[in-house]
Amino acid sequence: MPSEVDRPRFEPAEAAEVLAQFNLNKVTKVHEYERGSSQSPKLLVEADGRAYVLKRRLIPGKSLERAAFALQVHQAAAAAGVPVAAAVSLRHGHQLALHRGESMYEMFRYIRGERYSLQTEQAEAAGGVLARLHRGLRPLGAPRAARLPTYHDCALVRRAVPEVAGTLDRLARDSPAKAQTTLGLEDLLRRVLRQYEESAGVVTKASPIGEECILHGDFHPGNLLYRGAAVRCMLDFDAARLGPPWHDVANAMLQFASAPRGAADASAWDASLREDLLRSVLTGYAREANGELHRPARGVFVSHLMIEASVTESIIPLARRGRLGQYGAVDVLSFVDRRINWLLAHAESIARLVAEVVR
C-alpha cells in the first residue's frame, strides 16, 4: 500500500479553488479525511453547519465514462429510496462533478453511522438493501459503461496469477529490505488457480436462468453504515457493473459472514464463515426480492461463487502491489487456500440453506 509519504493529497490552493465551485456558503473548517481508497484523497469539510466529504478521483483516458456511470448509479439509487449520502451540486448549473484535467471532484454529505458488528439483524438488513438496489437500478438498463466482467470466470484473474511472482521479484530488486518470503508460493498459486477454474466450471453449468441487473460490485461491510440494525447509508458505487444478481448476493454472503481480520498475523485469520449470518443475508435479499431471485440448479453453485470471489479479491491486488494491505502474498494466499477448503467442506450445508431460503 502507498506510504503516508506517497499518498495523494490535496494542495491548499487546489482545495480552495475546488471548494469555491460547489454550492456551499460559509466554509468553516477543512481537514484531510483518510478513508477508503488511498488513491482517491478526501477532505472533510464543515460548511453551513453541516459536514461534507470532498473526493478527488483520477480519471485517465476512458475512465471518465466509468466515473460518470458511478455517479449515475448513485443518483438512481437515491431516487429508488436506497439510503445514500446526498450529492452536492456545483454552484453554477446542476452538475454533480467538477472536471479538471484528469481529475474529477465530487462532494457528498457526510453521514455519521455505526459499523457492522456481525449481528444477524444487520446482515439481514444488508441483504434487503442490496435487493432494493438491484431493483432500483433497473431503469438504467445496460449501458456500455456497465459492461465489465464480474469475478466469475474472469480473464483478469487468470492473467494475475502468474504475475504475482514477477511482482514480488521486482519489488525485491527495487527494495531489498522489503523482500518477502516466497517459500511455498508456487504451490499456493497452482492450487488456488486450479480451484478457481474448477469453481468457474461449476458456476457456469449451474447458473440459474434470469435477467442480469446492475450490481454494486463491491458490497461488503465497509460500504454500509448502520443505525442499530437498520442500514443508514450505502457507499461507493465505483465498481458497479452488469451481471447476474447471484454474483452480488454470494459475495455479500461471503463478506458479511466473515470474521474480522484484526490479527496482525494473517495465519491467525479465521477462514470459516458463520452460517447464521450466511442465512441472514440471503433471507434479507430473498424477502425483499419477492421471488425474483432464481434458485440455482445446484445449491453448491453458491459456495463455488464464493470461492471465485475469495480468489479474485486477493489475487488481483497481489499481482499489482505484491501485498494485500500490510500482508504478504504467501500469508494471504495461505488464508485463501484455507477459506477454499472450508467452503468445499461446507458446500452441501450451504446448498441446503439456499434451498430452504430461496423458494
Secondary structure, DSSP 8 states (H G I E B T S, - for coil): ---TTTS----HHHHHHHHTTBS-S-EEEEEE---S-TTS-EEEEEETTEEEEEEEEE--TTHHHHHHHHHHHHHHHHHTT--B--B--BSSSS-S-EEETTEEEEEEE----B-----HHHHHHHHHHHHHHHHHTGGG---GGG----STT-HHHHHHHHHHHHHHHHHHHH-GGG----TTHHHHHHHHHHHHHHHHHHHHHH------EEE-SS-SGGGEEEETTEEEEE---TT-EEE-HHHHHHHHHHHHTB-----SSGGG----B-HHHHHHHHHHHHHHHTT-S---SSTTHHHHHHHHHHHHHHHHHHHHHSEETTEEHHHHHHHHHHHHHHHHHTHHHHHHHHHHH--
